Amino acid sequence: MKRTSVLVSVLGTLGVLLATAAGAQSYPTKPVRIVAPFPPGGVADVLARAIQPGLQEALGQQVVIDNKPGAGSTIGAEIVAGADPDGGTLLLASAE
């Protein structure tokens, strides 16, 4: 169940990114950072790294996976909330 939720979240993010990239030719203008508020080596991390090459190719920019586990994913969420609102920092979320 948890793996399915993570997969749905990752695929949803991928869909939004691809749709945004198709509609706005200027996005992204710098590397994209995906904050994964989970430990490295977990399901979310593996899925994020699996889609990373395809995202880089589709967006034409480097995609960086940044694991920030802790506090029930609050640490990663706070990092994304405090980032510039330019779409360059994304949160890999899990719906449980």
N, C-alpha and C positions, 0 to 999 in steps of 0.2 A: 504494500500500500504506500509506504513512504517513498520507495523508488519511483512509483508511478507519479506521485505528486511532484517530485523533483523533475522528472522527465517532462511533465506537462508544463511546469514553470519555465524550464529551459527552452522548450520548443515554442512556447508563447513569446518569450523574449526574442528569440530568433526571428519569429514572424514579424514582430513589431519593428525590429531593426531593419529587416529586409524591405518592409513596406515603407518605412521612413526613408531609407536610402533610395528607393525607386522614385519617391515623390519629391524629394528635396536633394538636388544634385550637389549642394554644398555641404551636406552632412555625410560623414564627420570631417572636420577640418584638422583634427589632431587624433592621436591614438585614443582608442576607446578602452576604458578601464571597467572591468566587471569585478565587483566586489562580491566574493563568495563568503558569507559569514559562517562557514563550516570548515572543519579541519582538512588539511591536505590529505588526499588519498581516499576520501569518502566518496559516496555516490555523486553528490553534487559537484565535487571537484573533478571527478572523472568525466562526467557529462559536459561540464563547461570546457574542459580541455579537448574533448572530442569535437565540439562544434567550433572551437577557436579557429582552426585553419579555414573553414568554410566562411566564417564571418569576416576574417581578414581579406579573403579574396572578394567577397561580395561587397564589402564596404570600401576596399582600397586603402585601408589603414591598418596599423598594428592593433591587435586586440590583446590586452594584458589581463590575465586572471590573477586577482589579488585576494588570497585567503586571509580573512580577519575573523577567526572564530572567537567565541566567548560570550558570556552573559546572555545565552539563549538567542543569539544572532543580533543582539542589540548593538554591539560594538560596530559591526559591519554596517548596520542600518544607519547609525549616527554618522558614520563617515560619508555615506552617500547623501544623507540629508544635508550635510554641511558643505558638500561639493558645489562648484559652480553650476548653475542651472542651465547648462548648455548641451545636455544630453551626452556628455563625454564620460560620465561615471554612472554605471548601472548597477543595480542590486540583483543578485541571483537569489530569488526568494523561493521558499518551499511552503506549499499549502498543506497542512496536516489536518 
